[in-house]
């Protein structure tokens, strides 16, 4: 068309890119780019009659599935080589460097998973207290961590007194777990592509578009996942992704 406004983006995502002569993307910056593109796809591919049920108007643990799923293609060596090129000579990222990057992804995941999971479990436990009369938060924390068997060498990522998700609003009340559950979903969903033998398989991609990216909240998210995978989510793919379990696929 001739309208200049047609070429103006409605939403943009600006990361804190490194300053310097050449603005280059770090590995994490590029991963964020794919992540946000996933949210964009969730909006652009939406196929729902009512806006309230469309696009990203879904439960919190499901809204991160389309975005985190996209991150898997970012990490694929064949995909990386197509755009991860040296800014001076144009050479693709070397295999040896890719191997080191991928190996480092699982470093310290045991610690990170425990410190996060402890917070998620503490969050749910605190929201199940029936009577807060004379409630002692520090005492509750100590006893709950002991009950969970918290390793002495690991601390909670967020201590209760500064755990914003607990009290800053109702959105994440007893819902801090959603970040990890979203990882269960995205790892299992990407496994569908791996199992096909082609991470760009058109049939699997079509199903992902229909049941993950297009349906919004027109159907319960657990049912959407079942229609995509033919079963309930399997936690083992997430554990394998984190390096906490041997390869499942």
C-alpha positions in Angstrom: 0.0 0.0 0.0 0.9 3.7 0.0 0.2 4.3 3.7 3.5 4.9 5.5 2.0 3.7 8.7 1.7 0.2 7.3 5.5 -0.2 7.7 5.6 0.8 11.4 5.8 -2.0 13.9 3.1 -2.1 16.6 5.3 -3.9 19.1 9.1 -4.0 19.4 11.4 -5.7 21.9 14.6 -3.9 22.7 17.2 -5.8 24.6 20.2 -4.2 26.4 22.6 -4.8 23.6 26.3 -4.5 24.2 27.7 -1.0 23.4 30.6 -0.6 21.0 31.6 -0.1 17.4 29.6 -3.1 16.4 26.4 -4.0 18.2 26.7 -7.8 18.4 24.2 -10.3 19.9 25.4 -12.5 22.7 24.2 -16.1 22.9 21.6 -15.1 25.5 20.5 -12.1 23.5 19.9 -14.3 20.4 18.0 -16.8 22.5 15.8 -14.0 23.8 15.1 -12.9 20.2 13.8 -16.4 19.4 11.8 -16.4 22.7 10.1 -13.1 21.9 9.5 -14.2 18.3 7.6 -17.2 19.8 5.3 -14.8 21.6 4.9 -12.8 18.4 3.9 -16.0 16.5 1.4 -16.8 19.3 -0.3 -13.5 18.5 0.1 -13.4 14.7 -1.2 -17.0 14.2 -4.1 -16.7 16.6 -7.4 -18.1 15.2 -10.1 -17.2 17.7 -13.3 -15.4 17.3 -13.2 -13.4 20.5 -10.2 -11.3 21.6 -10.6 -12.4 25.2 -9.8 -16.0 24.2 -7.3 -15.2 21.5 -3.5 -15.1 21.2 -1.7 -14.9 24.6 -4.9 -14.7 26.7 -4.1 -18.1 28.1 -3.0 -19.5 31.5 0.4 -18.4 32.7 2.1 -21.8 32.3 0.8 -22.2 28.8 1.6 -18.7 27.6 5.3 -19.5 27.8 5.0 -22.7 25.7 5.0 -20.9 22.3 8.0 -18.7 23.3 10.1 -21.3 25.0 9.4 -23.8 22.2 11.0 -21.5 19.7 14.2 -21.4 21.8 14.9 -25.1 20.8 15.4 -24.1 17.1 17.8 -21.4 18.2 20.0 -24.0 19.8 20.0 -26.4 16.9 23.5 -26.4 15.3 22.3 -26.4 11.8 20.0 -23.4 12.5 22.8 -21.6 14.4 25.2 -21.9 11.5 22.8 -20.1 9.1 22.9 -16.8 11.0 25.6 -17.1 13.7 28.4 -15.8 11.5 31.5 -13.8 12.3 30.8 -10.1 11.8 34.2 -9.6 10.0 34.8 -12.7 7.9 31.3 -14.2 7.6 32.4 -17.6 8.8 29.8 -19.7 10.6 30.3 -20.5 14.3 32.8 -23.4 14.5 31.6 -26.9 15.6 34.1 -27.0 18.5 32.7 -23.7 19.9 29.2 -24.9 19.5 30.0 -28.1 21.3 31.4 -26.1 24.2 28.4 -23.8 24.3 26.0 -26.7 24.4 28.0 -28.6 27.1 28.0 -25.4 29.2 24.2 -25.2 29.1 23.8 -27.9 31.7 26.4 -26.5 34.1 25.0 -26.0 37.6 21.5 -27.1 36.5 21.1 -29.3 39.6 21.7 -26.3 41.9 19.5 -24.0 39.8 16.6 -26.5 39.7 16.7 -27.1 43.4 16.8 -23.4 44.4 13.9 -22.7 42.1 11.8 -25.7 43.0 12.2 -25.0 46.7 10.7 -21.5 46.1 7.8 -23.0 44.1 7.0 -25.5 46.8 7.3 -22.9 49.6 4.9 -20.7 47.6 2.3 -23.4 47.5 2.8 -24.4 51.1 2.4 -20.8 52.3 -0.9 -20.5 50.4 -2.3 -23.6 52.1 -2.0 -22.2 55.6 -5.5 -22.0 57.1 -4.9 -19.6 60.0 -2.2 -16.9 59.9 -2.8 -15.8 63.5 0.6 -15.4 65.3 2.2 -16.8 62.1 6.0 -16.9 62.3 7.3 -16.8 58.7 10.9 -17.6 59.6 9.8 -20.6 61.7 7.6 -21.8 58.9 10.3 -21.5 56.3 12.8 -23.5 58.5 10.3 -26.3 59.1 9.1 -26.5 55.5 12.6 -26.7 54.1 13.5 -29.4 56.6 10.3 -31.3 55.6 11.4 -31.0 51.9 14.9 -32.2 52.6 16.5 -29.1 51.3 20.3 -29.7 50.8 22.4 -27.7 53.2 24.6 -26.4 50.4 21.6 -24.8 48.5 19.5 -21.8 49.5 16.2 -20.7 48.1 16.4 -18.4 45.1 14.0 -16.0 46.9 13.7 -16.0 50.6 10.1 -15.5 51.7 10.6 -11.9 53.0 11.6 -10.6 49.6 9.7 -13.1 47.4 7.8 -10.7 45.3 5.7 -13.4 43.6 4.2 -14.2 46.9 2.6 -10.9 47.7 3.0 -8.4 44.9 -0.3 -9.6 43.3 -2.7 -12.5 42.9 -1.4 -13.4 39.4 1.4 -15.6 40.7 -0.2 -16.6 44.1 0.6 -20.3 44.5 1.7 -20.1 40.9 5.5 -19.6 40.9 5.8 -23.2 39.7 4.5 -22.2 36.2 8.0 -21.4 34.9 9.2 -24.9 35.4 5.9 -26.5 34.2 6.3 -24.5 31.0 9.7 -26.1 30.5 8.0 -29.5 30.8 5.6 -28.6 28.1 8.2 -27.0 25.7 10.7 -29.8 26.0 8.0 -32.4 25.4 6.5 -30.4 22.5 9.9 -30.1 20.8 10.5 -33.9 21.2 7.6 -34.3 18.8 9.7 -32.7 16.1 12.7 -34.8 17.1 10.8 -38.0 17.0 9.7 -37.2 13.4 13.3 -37.2 12.3 13.1 -33.6 11.1 12.8 -30.6 13.4 11.0 -28.8 10.5 8.5 -31.6 9.8 5.5 -30.0 8.1 2.9 -32.3 9.7 4.2 -31.8 13.2 4.5 -28.0 12.5 0.9 -27.9 11.3 -0.3 -29.6 14.5 1.8 -27.2 16.6 0.3 -24.2 14.8 -3.2 -25.6 15.3 -3.0 -26.7 18.9 -0.3 -24.4 20.4 0.0 -21.2 18.4 -3.5 -20.6 17.0 -6.1 -21.9 19.5 -5.6 -19.3 22.3 -7.9 -20.1 25.2 -10.7 -21.5 23.1 -10.0 -24.9 24.7 -8.5 -26.0 28.0 -4.7 -26.0 27.7 -4.3 -29.6 29.0 -6.6 -30.7 26.2 -4.8 -28.7 23.6 -1.5 -30.4 24.6 -3.1 -33.8 24.5 -4.4 -33.2 21.0 -0.9 -32.1 19.9 1.0 -35.0 21.6 -1.7 -37.6 21.9 -1.0 -37.9 25.7 -0.3 -36.0 28.9 3.1 -34.2 29.2 6.1 -36.3 30.1 8.5 -34.7 32.6 11.5 -36.7 31.4 12.1 -34.5 28.4 12.6 -31.4 30.6 15.0 -33.4 32.8 16.9 -34.4 29.7 17.0 -30.8 28.5 18.6 -29.8 31.8 21.1 -32.6 31.7 19.6 -34.2 34.7 18.5 -37.4 32.8 20.0 -39.3 29.9 18.6 -38.6 26.5 15.0 -39.7 26.1 14.6 -39.4 22.3 
